Amino acid sequence: MPITDLACVTMIYVTPTAASLPESVNVVRAITGKGLEGDRYCSGQGSWSHWPGNGRQITLIESEVIGELEQLLGISGAQIRRNIVTRGARLNDLVGIDFTIGEVLLKGVRLCEPCAHLEQLTVRGLAAALNNKGGLRADIIRGGIIRQGDALRLVD
């Protein structure tokens, strides 16, 4: 089961520019087909914004992975540069799946595998440590508000 009954959002991060460190917020507006209000990809300022393709509107990662990386590499959740941190959901299983976070409808598009750019902005070894557990890239199908603590649910 990719999402447990207790699956929820534990942290939300946005950053207006490609290189600045994401900041934690308690609430964010997800804009259909664009991204999270105040985030680099919503405004077209992300590192990969000029490349065509989907899966750049919102990124998610498991809090369990962040916990491992904090101990292994001494880095914070913000440094991993994902928008939504979740607990109780196997995000790799959500590729191609519709799910909700609060009132927002998302479509899992592809895994958010780490890249050399991420490691350049953070610490050596992060890309290898995130291999096959870097999170999920999703598109926003129906926008709305996402709050810390909102539940994740599969769409029937």
Helices and strands as residue ranges (DSSP letters): E 3-14, E 23-25, E 27-31, E 35-36, E 58-62, H 63-73, G 78-80, E 84-89, G 91-94, E 98-101, E 104-111, H 116-121, H 126-129, E 136-142, E 144-147, E 152-154
